[in-house]
């Protein structure tokens, strides 16, 4: 944080002596420290020459002689790596936590998911993305959870670049701030009837063989799902596939062997959603009891 905006950090510490602000700043330092260590270790291990591992990180460290792209400085790379962790870790962790909470609140859906995992034989085939990605109930549970608990629930402002931008038939001049928020669009009853209900069936449809299959939603439903910052525009989440993969693998593995239940009624209160740009459960914890079930 301090690396990005030292004056802002100084002003926040001096004039906003709130505990939450201090914690936020400390969390930033921690994450940048972690990013710095990770980049240092990587450079020690791989060196600064062309690596046998052509990763994005190598390109940033080495640059590209053919195109003339200069390498980034170590400090710039630390900021990029740390920003990626900011974007990736809490978003995915919070979403997965809410998914487990919803399964505990909806034991019927939890049983359906366990049954799907069992009958698909994924436990024997091995938990890999290719074995879990097309499971309809798993996909429906993950999508419905993202609908109800988007990790960035509030407005993601954009500025029109003009000279005239037309949005939904409305002409807007250059420099106008426009925004929509996932929390509103994803609970719009016009597209998601009974919007406060956790209902993965919205994302299921009967296939030609009568079996349930993945339903991606109507075009309008897809348009309203802003959980990834839009349907694939240039600034929408580049980590969406990785995050979806992580959540599916986590849920499939857990539901193969375990059942989750609410620890007590207090879990509902702890899991009330609060918006700090990122979604954070009010109590900072999710009290669940995890028990092993018969395979
Ligand atoms: C459930 C998990 C996740 C959710 C809900 C999520 C959501 C979002 C949203 C809404 C944005 C747009 C922010 C904006 O427009 O201002 C975004 C951007 C971004 N996300 Fe994710 N994200 C998740 C996981 C990840 C992961 C795992 C990674 C990386 C591995 C990642 C990397 C990024 C990056 C780099 C951006 C900035 C893109 C840009 O501005 O060009 N995200 N994410």
Boltz pocket constraint, residues with backbone or C-beta under 6 A from the ligand:
constraints:
  - pocket:
      binder: B
      contacts: [[A, 83], [A, 84], [A, 87], [A, 88], [A, 89], [A, 91], [A, 92], [A, 95], [A, 150], [A, 151], [A, 152], [A, 156], [A, 226], [A, 227], [A, 228], [A, 229], [A, 230], [A, 234], [A, 235], [A, 236], [A, 237], [A, 238], [A, 239], [A, 240], [A, 242], [A, 243]]
      max_distance: 6.0
